[in-house]
Amino acid sequence: MTAPVITQVSPSDGPICASSFVVSFYVPKENQADPPPAQGIHVQKWNTKYAAVRQFSGFVSGDSEVGEEAAALHDSLAGSIWSSAVDKSRATDPTKSAYIVAQYNSPFEFENRVNEIWMMFEMED
């Protein structure tokens, strides 16, 4: 298993709509040249990315818990240049309206679990 396993969460727009999720697995550099084909799977290549990050522990158990962590990250950025960068990126690129959950531990590890919430943004020159 690779780490982190990242899940991009696009929150729903209303009480009846469900959030959507895209799960991605890191592929080590030595395996990136010729990724194995599979139905329903596609390769994402990321260039340099910038993210505001909040770390939390435990098992990621539900949409509401993750939403609370994302809200706490957003609140902790309030009034900073990072808040402005996140908000501006969300306004100009709808794909950045989501947040990402990164999970670093095997599901069989029960202690000292490390997870993160990422809010992506663009850096201005």
Backbone bond lengths (Angstrom), bond angles and torsions (degrees), N, CA, C in turn:
res aa  C-N    CA-C-N  psi(-1)  N-CA   C-N-CA  omega(-1)  CA-C   N-CA-C  phi
1 M - - - 1.451 - - 1.526 108.58 -
2 T 1.311 116.42 142.69 1.453 120.35 179.43 1.524 110.48 -99.42
3 A 1.310 115.17 163.43 1.458 119.84 177.18 1.510 108.11 -139.50
4 P 1.308 118.23 142.69 1.462 124.18 -1.16 1.524 111.92 -82.54
5 V 1.319 113.99 158.71 1.457 120.95 165.58 1.518 103.99 -93.10
6 I 1.328 116.60 122.54 1.459 118.35 -178.10 1.517 110.26 -112.15
7 T 1.313 114.19 143.05 1.458 121.84 177.88 1.508 107.82 -125.35
8 Q 1.339 115.74 116.99 1.463 120.45 176.06 1.525 106.73 -85.41
9 V 1.319 115.93 124.04 1.459 122.27 -177.27 1.520 109.01 -110.01
10 S 1.328 115.46 122.24 1.463 121.06 173.05 1.510 106.62 -107.53
11 P 1.346 117.40 103.02 1.460 120.39 -176.30 1.527 111.77 -60.37
12 S 1.307 115.19 151.06 1.463 120.80 179.86 1.523 110.56 -71.21
13 D 1.337 114.74 160.58 1.459 120.43 179.69 1.523 113.02 -91.46
14 G 1.308 117.14 -7.40 1.460 118.10 -176.81 1.506 111.64 -160.11
15 P 1.327 116.30 179.02 1.461 120.54 -174.87 1.529 113.59 -70.20
16 I 1.330 117.88 -23.06 1.462 120.10 -177.05 1.529 111.20 -94.27
17 C 1.316 116.90 -26.13 1.467 121.56 -177.85 1.526 110.11 -77.62
18 A 1.323 115.74 143.05 1.452 120.25 177.01 1.523 109.69 -94.85
19 S 1.320 115.99 149.98 1.458 120.20 173.71 1.520 108.29 -66.13
20 S 1.331 115.99 154.73 1.461 118.78 175.56 1.529 108.46 -110.92
21 F 1.329 115.26 151.86 1.451 121.68 -173.77 1.531 109.98 -133.31
22 V 1.329 116.40 138.48 1.459 122.42 171.68 1.524 106.26 -125.37
23 V 1.337 116.04 119.45 1.460 121.44 -177.87 1.529 108.73 -100.34
24 S 1.333 115.79 133.47 1.464 121.40 -179.37 1.523 109.89 -129.73
25 F 1.322 114.31 147.00 1.458 121.85 178.71 1.518 108.72 -118.81
26 Y 1.318 116.33 136.62 1.455 121.25 177.23 1.528 109.12 -72.09
27 V 1.322 116.31 134.47 1.462 121.69 175.52 1.524 107.33 -109.28
28 P 1.338 117.63 120.64 1.464 120.16 -179.40 1.531 112.04 -57.23
29 K 1.322 116.25 150.49 1.464 122.66 -175.43 1.527 112.83 -50.29
30 E 1.336 117.72 -41.42 1.468 119.96 -177.39 1.532 112.85 -66.04
31 N 1.321 117.78 -16.80 1.466 121.06 179.12 1.523 113.00 -106.18
32 Q 1.321 117.41 3.70 1.459 120.22 -174.63 1.518 113.98 -81.96
33 A 1.318 118.76 -22.21 1.469 121.01 -174.73 1.531 112.04 -62.83
34 D 1.315 117.61 -38.99 1.459 121.01 -176.20 1.529 109.82 -139.16
35 P 1.346 116.91 74.84 1.467 118.31 -177.89 1.522 110.91 -65.15
36 P 1.325 117.40 142.10 1.465 120.07 -178.82 1.528 110.69 -67.92
37 P 1.337 116.84 137.40 1.468 119.31 178.42 1.532 110.61 -75.11
38 A 1.293 115.54 149.29 1.464 121.11 175.84 1.517 108.59 -156.82
39 Q 1.314 116.09 145.02 1.460 120.48 179.45 1.523 110.07 -66.24
40 G 1.334 115.70 132.66 1.457 120.97 178.03 1.522 114.53 80.16
41 I 1.324 117.50 4.30 1.457 122.37 -179.21 1.520 108.59 -114.31
42 H 1.322 116.53 139.93 1.461 119.54 172.96 1.520 109.64 -137.36
43 V 1.312 115.41 157.66 1.454 122.38 -177.51 1.520 109.02 -93.39
44 Q 1.329 115.75 134.07 1.461 122.20 173.13 1.520 107.31 -110.36
45 K 1.305 116.52 131.23 1.463 120.32 173.85 1.515 107.21 -113.80
46 W 1.318 116.09 123.54 1.451 121.61 -178.30 1.519 109.39 -103.02
47 N 1.308 115.55 134.29 1.459 120.85 167.92 1.523 106.91 -85.04
48 T 1.311 117.46 -164.88 1.455 120.86 177.53 1.521 109.72 -58.75
49 K 1.314 116.62 131.80 1.460 123.11 179.95 1.521 109.15 -125.31
50 Y 1.316 115.93 151.36 1.452 122.73 175.14 1.516 108.55 -121.12
51 A 1.335 115.66 138.89 1.461 119.78 -178.03 1.516 110.72 -146.35
52 A 1.325 115.11 143.07 1.458 121.55 165.64 1.524 104.44 -87.63
53 V 1.333 117.18 136.35 1.464 120.46 -170.62 1.522 110.82 -130.54
54 R 1.333 115.12 138.90 1.473 122.08 172.12 1.521 107.17 -126.40
55 Q 1.323 115.75 128.01 1.460 120.91 179.44 1.523 109.63 -93.80
56 F 1.340 116.02 143.21 1.460 121.06 173.45 1.518 108.81 -147.02
57 S 1.327 116.52 164.80 1.460 120.13 -174.61 1.523 111.09 -115.17
58 G 1.307 114.89 178.38 1.460 121.66 177.30 1.519 112.24 88.83
59 F 1.322 115.16 -176.15 1.459 121.13 176.42 1.516 109.08 -82.55
60 V 1.305 116.97 141.25 1.465 121.55 174.58 1.525 105.08 -81.95
61 S 1.331 115.53 108.94 1.454 118.33 -169.27 1.520 115.50 -110.90
62 G 1.304 118.81 -18.44 1.451 116.35 -176.77 1.510 113.45 -164.47
63 D 1.323 114.20 161.31 1.456 122.17 -178.58 1.523 111.29 -60.84
64 S 1.345 117.58 -39.02 1.466 119.21 -177.24 1.522 111.22 -69.61
65 E 1.338 117.59 -39.10 1.468 120.73 178.30 1.525 110.54 -62.55
66 V 1.318 116.38 -44.54 1.458 120.82 179.97 1.527 109.80 -65.59
67 G 1.328 116.85 -40.49 1.461 120.95 176.58 1.510 112.03 -60.45
68 E 1.342 116.88 -38.42 1.464 120.87 177.34 1.533 110.91 -65.33
69 E 1.326 116.99 -40.71 1.466 120.39 177.88 1.527 110.60 -65.31
70 A 1.340 116.77 -40.82 1.467 120.66 177.82 1.523 110.59 -63.81
71 A 1.324 116.84 -41.63 1.467 120.79 178.49 1.534 110.29 -64.55
72 A 1.337 116.83 -39.01 1.466 120.23 178.64 1.527 110.79 -64.89
73 L 1.340 116.98 -39.38 1.464 119.87 176.26 1.524 109.87 -63.46
74 H 1.319 116.60 -48.02 1.470 120.53 -179.53 1.528 110.43 -59.21
75 D 1.331 117.39 -44.08 1.462 121.71 179.26 1.532 111.59 -63.95
76 S 1.333 116.84 -37.33 1.468 119.33 -178.30 1.530 112.00 -69.14
77 L 1.326 116.58 -20.36 1.465 120.91 179.03 1.522 112.69 -87.00
78 A 1.328 117.12 -11.07 1.467 121.97 -173.27 1.524 111.70 -49.87
79 G 1.332 115.11 130.77 1.449 121.71 177.09 1.521 115.12 80.97
80 S 1.321 117.18 0.28 1.462 119.89 -178.80 1.532 110.76 -100.36
81 I 1.317 116.27 167.16 1.461 119.66 175.97 1.526 109.99 -65.33
82 W 1.338 116.80 -25.66 1.465 120.76 -179.51 1.516 110.43 -70.80
83 S 1.314 116.91 -36.54 1.467 120.17 176.47 1.519 110.07 -62.27
84 S 1.320 116.05 -44.62 1.468 120.63 178.58 1.521 110.89 -61.53
85 A 1.331 117.23 -42.16 1.469 121.08 -179.41 1.524 111.18 -64.83
86 V 1.337 117.01 -43.50 1.479 120.73 178.36 1.520 109.90 -63.10
87 D 1.338 117.41 -48.84 1.461 121.00 -178.38 1.528 111.84 -62.43
88 K 1.333 116.69 -41.10 1.464 120.11 179.42 1.526 110.66 -65.49
89 S 1.322 117.91 -42.30 1.462 121.13 178.56 1.518 111.34 -63.24
90 R 1.327 116.67 -39.48 1.468 120.42 178.52 1.524 110.81 -64.90
91 A 1.335 116.83 -36.75 1.469 120.53 -178.42 1.527 111.72 -71.59
92 T 1.328 117.15 -33.25 1.467 119.80 -176.21 1.521 113.65 -93.42
93 D 1.328 118.25 -19.11 1.464 121.61 -178.78 1.521 109.37 -137.97
94 P 1.336 117.69 104.87 1.462 120.95 -176.91 1.530 114.17 -57.93
95 T 1.340 118.21 -26.12 1.460 119.36 179.05 1.517 111.63 -68.92
96 K 1.314 117.66 -17.63 1.462 120.66 178.27 1.530 112.20 -89.25
97 S 1.336 117.43 2.57 1.459 119.32 177.29 1.519 110.56 -73.74
98 A 1.315 115.80 -16.42 1.454 120.84 178.18 1.524 109.82 -81.45
99 Y 1.303 115.37 168.93 1.459 120.49 169.58 1.523 107.01 -122.93
100 I 1.303 115.12 166.08 1.460 120.64 -176.76 1.518 108.82 -120.08
101 V 1.333 115.45 137.91 1.457 122.06 173.53 1.523 106.86 -106.07
102 A 1.322 117.17 123.97 1.466 121.89 177.16 1.526 108.10 -109.61
103 Q 1.333 115.90 126.81 1.464 121.34 179.18 1.527 108.13 -117.86
104 Y 1.324 116.15 127.07 1.458 121.16 -172.05 1.523 114.61 -103.79
105 N 1.314 118.99 -12.69 1.464 120.94 -173.78 1.522 112.46 -105.41
106 S 1.311 114.50 154.06 1.461 121.64 171.68 1.532 108.01 -64.67
107 P 1.328 117.54 148.51 1.470 118.73 176.69 1.529 112.79 -63.22
108 F 1.337 117.29 -13.76 1.463 121.29 -179.56 1.525 112.82 -91.32
109 E 1.324 117.36 -1.83 1.462 121.71 174.61 1.521 107.80 -91.91
110 F 1.319 116.32 122.84 1.460 120.16 -174.70 1.523 113.75 -103.65
111 E 1.323 117.77 -15.84 1.459 121.35 -178.67 1.520 110.50 -120.37
112 N 1.325 115.31 156.99 1.467 122.67 176.12 1.526 112.82 55.37
113 R 1.314 116.18 41.29 1.462 120.99 -179.84 1.527 109.76 -75.20
114 V 1.335 115.74 142.78 1.457 121.84 -179.35 1.524 108.74 -123.97
115 N 1.323 115.18 124.37 1.467 122.95 176.53 1.518 107.19 -133.04
116 E 1.323 115.14 159.83 1.463 120.07 176.99 1.521 109.89 -140.91
117 I 1.335 114.61 152.08 1.455 122.85 167.34 1.515 105.39 -106.90
118 W 1.335 116.36 130.75 1.468 121.21 177.23 1.515 109.21 -115.65
119 M 1.317 116.67 135.53 1.474 122.77 168.42 1.520 106.37 -117.98
120 M 1.313 115.35 113.57 1.460 121.49 -174.51 1.518 111.01 -79.43
121 F 1.343 115.61 150.12 1.452 120.42 176.21 1.522 109.81 -155.07
122 E 1.316 115.31 164.95 1.467 122.40 177.05 1.519 108.42 -99.55
123 M 1.326 115.74 144.10 1.460 120.87 174.90 1.509 108.35 -94.34
124 E 1.312 116.10 137.29 1.462 120.79 176.54 1.519 108.53 -95.05
125 D 1.321 116.03 148.41 1.468 120.57 178.07 1.504 111.29 -71.37
